[in-house]
Amino acid sequence: MFNRTTLLIIVVALAAGLGLLASRHAFSPAPSNPLPQTQAVRLFQPARELPPFSLRQSDGTPLVPGELKGHWTLVFLGFTHCPDVCPTTLATLAGAQKQWESIPDTQRPRVLFVSVDPERDTPDHIGEYAHAFHRDTLAATADIPALEAFTRSLSLVFAKVPAAEGAPADQYTMDHSATLAVLDPQGRMSGVVQPPLDAKAIASDLTLLTRATAP
């Protein structure tokens, strides 16, 4: 468990790391097949391979790297007891999802909601929560060590914040990154989308990227 000071240090360190990563990509040779210019998505090129991971989807099946291939995917961290950021973000992403519904299912971009609160968020519960915003939203979670490894690979963070003094212990909250990780059709870390989020811009970017990388 982290306190807020520790979390702030981690966030600053990761932000610096993202800046360094972005600068390295900015000065790396241009790829032979550059991706289109995007509005909301900040692309990293070349994309970064993710280490092995294993999450549990809302239907109980494993979510492993191979499951994320074939589509552009937006990954968002959150938890179902979140009072503001999570529902607002998922509602915005649902607006983007509605705009790309005409794309064939085999290529359609995806949204993956990852709960960082496995103590309270069962797979069934996160599925109901995510699908209330959009039926196509994927939902997954895991134990804390697996979640820490997965989120670290995306340069995202989360931490449990204890309940206020005198409040029930289960009234804790979770601090987590509001940035979205962008995975390409090979399941690699390919970029980020940072708040404030714009559904129209996100939908336009993911549609362009999908068309640019369609087989």
Helices and strands as residue ranges (DSSP letters): H 4-26, E 41-48, E 55-57, E 62-63, G 65-68, E 73-78, H 85-99, E 110-115, H 123-131, E 138-141, H 144-153, E 158-161, G 169-171, E 173-176, E 180-183, E 189-193, H 199-213
